[in-house]
Amino acid sequence: MAQYEGSYPQSEGVSSSAGQGSISGWAIGFTFYASMMMLLLGSFHLIDGFAAVLNDEFFVVRSGYDLSVDTTTWGWIHIFSGILLIFSGLAIMTGALWARIVAILLAGLSILANFWSIPYYPVWSIVMIAMGIGVIWALTTHGRDMASDSY
């Protein structure tokens, strides 16, 4: 029975488990990290998109790539996804379940879009893929801890 909540005496000034309304500092930190990374990813997508739309010759496509797309189309895809990622990053701060679900889905789509853009800008795309993986990890590991209204 000692494993259940309330079985051990609490020290003064130490918060109890999440069942009584306290939120882990790790949960807040990782959720804030995910939110900031979503804002950065969105900003980076906007930069990529505007660079592609305003100057078609900015990105050089490597030959022999099967998933090649017109650079302007690719730029508009990145602009649209950047706007969605920024709004999703702001919504994560609410701690709502729907915001986390949307953010995880958009981070996954960002990973796919950046995989698709590897021949246009390889190093940048790989860094953005890693950022998307970090967002998904942070939201799936500690996101549910932020659902409490006590923060």
N, C-alpha and C positions, 0 to 999 in steps of 0.2 A: 504494500500500500504506500510505501514511502516514495514511490516514483510519481505519484499524482500531485497536482498542484496544491499547495497549501500544507503539504506534509512537513516541510522544513520551515523553521522560523526565518523570517525576513530580517535582514539587517536594516537599521534605520538609514533612510536616504537612498536605499537601493530599490530600484523599480522591480516589480514582480513580472511574471511572464506576460506574453502578449494577450493571453486570455483575459487579463484584467485591464487592458487598454494601453499598456506601454508599447512603444515602438522601438525596435532595435536601431541603434545608431548606424549599423551596417546597412540596414534596409533603407534608411533615409539617404545615406551616402551613395549607395549603388543606384537608387532610383534617381537621385539628382544627377549622377554620372550619366545614366541612360538618357535623361532629358537633355543634358548639355550636348551629348554626342549626337542626339537626333537633331538638335538645332545646328550643330556644326555640319552634319551630313547634309541637311537641307540647304545650308549656305553653300557648301561645296558643290552640290548638284546645281544650284542656281548659277554659280560661277562657270561650271562646265557647260551648262546649257547656253548661257549668254555668249560665251566664247565661241561655241559652235554655230549659233544662229547669226551672230554679228560678223564672223569671219570664217567662211567655209573652208579656208585653207589653213586654219590654225592647227587643226589636227591632221596628222598624216596617217593614213590607213596602211597597214602592212598588207602585202599581197598574199593571196591564198587563204584568207579568212572567210569561212563559210557564212558567218552571221553578220556580214557587212550590211550596213544601212546608210542611207543618205545622211550626211553630217548634219544638215539642217533638221531633219526629222529626229535624229538622235538628240539634238540640242533641245528641241521642244519637249521631248520625253523627259529630259533631265530638269527642265524648268518646272514642268508640272509636278514631277515627283519631289522636287526641292520644296515647293510650296506645301505639299502634303506633309512632308517630313517636318517642316518647321511648325506647322499647326499641331502635329502629333507630339512633338517635343514639348510644346507648351501645355498640351492636354495631360501629359504624364504627370505634371506637377499637381494635378488634382487628386491623384491617387486612385482614380476610378478604374474599375476593371475594364470597361470598354476602351479606355485610353491605352491601357497596357496591351490589350489584344490588337488594337489598330496599330500601335507602335511596333509590335512584334511582326505583324504582317507587312507593314511598310519597310521595316528594316530588312526583311527577307527579300522583298521586291527590289530594294536598293542593292542588295548583294547581287541579285540576278542582273540588274541593269549595269552594275559595275563589272560583272564578269563579261557581259556583252561588250563593254567599252574597253576591254584590255588592249585590243590592237590600236586603239586611238591614243591611249595614254596609259601605258602599262603600270608604272610605279604608283601613280596617283590612284588608279583603280584598285590595286591590291591593298593600298593603305585604307581606302574607303570600305573595301570588303572586310578588312580586319575590324574597323570601327563598327560596322553593322553586326558582326559576330559578337563584339563586346556589348552592344546594346541588347541583343537577344539574350545573352548570358545574364546580364544584370537584371533584366526584367523578369526572366523566368526563375532566377534564383531568389531574389529578394522582393520582387514586385508585390506579392500578395500581402507582405507585412505592412505596406503603406495603405491598405484599404481601411484601416481604422480611422475614425474621425477625431482621435485625440491628439493629433499633432498640431 
